[in-house]
Amino acid sequence: MRIGELARITGASPRALRHYEREGLIASERAANGYRVYDARTAVRVRNIRHLLTAGLTLADVRCFLACLDGDMTTAPPSAEGLRIARERLAALDERIAAQTEARDRLARALDGVAPAG
């Protein structure tokens, strides 16, 4: 299938698909006209990549799941490595949220005593 069809059936943009390919997460063949042609099984892989990205993982994190990307990741039990990666990403997100919350609170305190403009 060509990139447009893969995009349509997976919900990923063609740009995202080209990015996944550059990152080594999916592969294509080239037709005689130069168009990318993907195996039908690539759709499962793309859906799994999107599932992991939506869960909060990064493409670097997803790369660690290469051996699992062609199966049903939504129902398979997680591996110890997968859980470790997810927990590390969650901790990193928690740190970023805490830092942003602190910055927001400082700004709110700074604005508390300021008279409204007008």
RATA-V311772 format. One record per pair of residues at least 12 apart in sequence whose ideal C-beta (glycine too) atoms are under 6 Angstrom apart, sorted by the first residue. I is the first residue (numbers start at 1). J is the second residue. If there is no record, write none. Layout:
i: [I;I]
j: [J;J]
This chain:
i: [1;2;3;3;6;9;10;10;10;12;23;25;26;26;44;45;45;48;48;49;56;57;61;61;64]
j: [38;35;17;36;38;43;43;46;47;46;59;49;42;45;70;69;70;69;73;62;89;89;85;89;85]
